[in-house]
């Protein structure tokens, strides 16, 4: 049986919260690459939720097809678009330039599945010299060669169980689904994936499973929150970025913050961005009191 710890009423690593950065200058710098001409809400939500989670600075690099709509938005930059309206191959130079000023780079918010964007991501995965957070559409872009992320110890992959199944298939990892085995079966599958990988994983759904070493950490959450992937991508990326020497503890604490934020939301069963932002901020304020 996989070994795991569970946190519900209190964080497993309170020192991560007690010693977290309290000024923007010390809060870490995160760069997000994403956006599409037909959907940029996930990228803007990531920015708002990362800020609410306490990141010092969150920059977002979007395709320049969105410049007329979003020019002047805080922390927003633009680079060359692909024909499909996502970031294109020619955006590589700008992305690499901005990555040099970041502590970590997140890739995956509303990217297209075009070959042009796929080639950009493949290039950036080999040339960005910063820790990487991969999620969403970025996972689809590396389906031909998932080892570019799974063999990298400086990568965090944030995904759902459905995406775990797909990634296991691409890596040739057998999946043993045992009816009625519930959480233990999930942990067994994630354990098989982690054993075959060097990267770290955070899996969300009815709970958040942190798989950063041989012992997992499980945090129950309101399953309705999974309707807003940006909540998990932004919050977990923030705490992972801020804790480079204690990644596992940082991820577990980010998961606990999401769990705690639910109690401050007015409608947790119908999560909306303003309510999520308010819940995260109030959860952090309670910890400070």
N, C-alpha and C positions, 0 to 999 in steps of 0.2 A: 504494500500500500504506500502511495506517495506520502512523504512527510510534509506537514503543513501547519502553519500557525493561523489563528483566526483573530481578527480584531473587530470589535463592535462598539463597546461602551467607552473605550479609551484607546488612544494610539499606542502601538507597540513601541514606537520610538519617539517619545515625547520631546527628546532633546532636539530633534530635527525641527519641531515647531518652535521650541523655546529659543533656539539659536538661529532661526531663519533670518534672512536679511530684512531690515526694516526701512531701508532707504533705496531709492531707485538706483543710485550709483553702485550699490553692492548687491542688487537683486538679480544680476545676470542678464545676459543679452541673447535673445532668441530670434532667429530668422526663419520665417515661414515662406516656402515656395509653393504657390498654388494659384487657384482662381481660373475662371473660364468665362468667356463672353456670355454664356448662357446661365452661369451660376457662380457668383462670387460671395454668396451669403455665408458659406462655411468658412471661407478665409477671414471674413470680417468678424464672424463669431469667435473664431480661434483667437484673434487679436484681443477682443473684449474679455474673453474668459481667461486668457493667459495673464492679462493685466489684473483682473480681479483675483487671480490666484497668487499674485505677488511678484510676478516677473518684473525685473527692473526696466527692461526695454524689449518690446516685441516689434520687429520690423516685418513687413509683408511685401514680398515681391510678386507682382501681378503682371499678366500680359498687357502690353501697351494698348490693346484694343479697348481696355477699360479706363484709359486715362481720362477721357472726356467725362465719364461718370464719377470717378473717384479721385481725381486730382485734388490735392490739398488735404485729403484724409490723413489723420495722424499716423505716422510710421509707415506710410505707404510709398512704395517705389514701383517702377515699371521697367519692363524689358521686352524684347522682341516677341511678338506673338507667332504662333504656328498658324497655318491656313485654317485650322479648325477652331481657333480662338483661344487656345491654351498657350502656355509658355512654349516657345519654339527653340530649336537648336541654337539659334543666334543669341539666345538669352544666357548662354553659358558664361560668357565673360562677365556680365553684370552680376550674375549669381555668385560666381567665384569671388568677385571683388567684395561684395557685401558679406560673404561668409567669413572673410578674414577678420571682420569686426565683430563676429558673433562668438558666443561660447558654445552654441549648438545650432544645428540647422534641421528644421522639420520640413518634410516633403510629403505632400499627399492630399491637400484640400482642393477638391473639385478640379483635378487635372483631367485632361481628355485621354483617351486610350489610343490616340493617333501615333503613328510610327515616329513622327517628328518629335513629339513630346517624349516618347519612349527613349529615343536616342539621346535627348538632353539628359534625362534622368540617369541613364547608363553612364554617361560621361561624368556627371556630377558625383555619382557614387564612387568613382575611382579617383577623382581629383580634389574633392572637398577634403580638407585636412582637419575638420572639426567633427566632434561627435554628431551622429545623425539620428533623427527620430523619423521612422517610416510608418505610414498608415494609409488607409483608404486607397485612392487611385494609384498611388506609388507602388503598392503591392501588385497591382495588375500590370504595371509597366515592366516589372522584373520577372514575370512569370516564366520567361524562357531561361533565365539564369538566376534563380533565387539565391544561390550561394553568394552572390555579390553582397547580400545583406546578412544572411544567416551565418556566414563565416567571419563576420566582423565583430569583434568584442566591443567596439565603440558604437554599436548600433542598438537602439531600442525600437522594437516593433510593437505597435499598439493595434490590436485587432479583436474581432469577435470570434466566437467558436466556429461559425460558418467559414470564416476566413482561415482559421486554424486547419479545418478539414482540407481546404483547397491547397494551403501551403504544404501540408503533409503529403498530399497527392503529387505536387510538383517535385518534392524531395524524395519521393519513393518510400515514404514511411507508412507502414500498414496501420490502419485505424481499426481498433477493436471496440465496437459500440455494444455495450451491455445494457439491455433494457432495465429500467428501474434502478440503475446503479447511481444515477444522479451526479452529485458533485465529485464523488470518488472517480467515476469514469471519466469526467472532464479532466480531472487532475492527471489521470493515467495517460490520456492522450496528449495533454500539454507536456507532461514529463517526457514522453517519447520524442516530441518535437524539440524540447530543450536539450535533451541528451545528444541530439544530432546537430546542435547549433552551438555557435560561440556567442551569438548576440543575446540580448535580454528581451523578455516578452512581458506585456501587460494585456491580459485578455478580459474583456468586459461583456456583461450581459445581465444576469440576475445577481452577479457578484463580480468583483474585480479579482482576478488571479494574477499575482505578481510572481513571475518566474525569472529570477535574476541569479539564482544559484541552485543548489540541490534541494533546498527547503523552500516550499512555496508559502505565500502569504495570501489569505483569502479575506476579503472584506465584503460583506453583504451590502447590496444597494437596492434602491427602488428600481425595478426593471424598466419602468417607464422612461427613466433617464437615458436608456440606450437609444431612444429616439433622437438624441442630440449627440452624435459622435464627437463634435467639437469640444464638448465638456470634458470628455476623457482625454482626447488628444492634447488639449491645451493645458489642463491641470496636471496631468502626469508628466508632460514635457517640461513644465515649469519646475516641478520638484526634482526631476531627473537632472535638469540642467544646473540647478542650484546646489546639487550635492554630488560633485564629481568623484569624491573619495568615498562616498557611501550611497551608491546608486540604489541598492536594494532598499535601504532605509528610506531614501527619498521617495521612491515609488510607493512604498507602503503608506507613507504619510500623505502623499497626494491622494491615494485611494481613500484614506480615512477622512480627508477634508471633503471629498465628494459625498461620502456617507453622512458626515455631519451637516453639510450644507442643506440636505433635504429637510431637516427639521426647521429651517428658517425660510423655506419656500411656501408661498401661499397656496400654490396648486401643484404639488410634486407629481401628481398623476397626469398633468398636462403641462410638461415643462416648456417654458418659453424663455428666450434669451434674457430678457430683463430680470425675470425671477431667478434664473440660474446665477446671473451676475450678483444679484443682491444676496442670494444664499451663500455664495462663496465668501463674499466680503464680510458678512455677518459672522460666518463660521470662524474666519481668521480673527475678527475682533473679539469674539468670545474667548478664543484661546489666549489673547493678550491680557484679558481681564483676570 
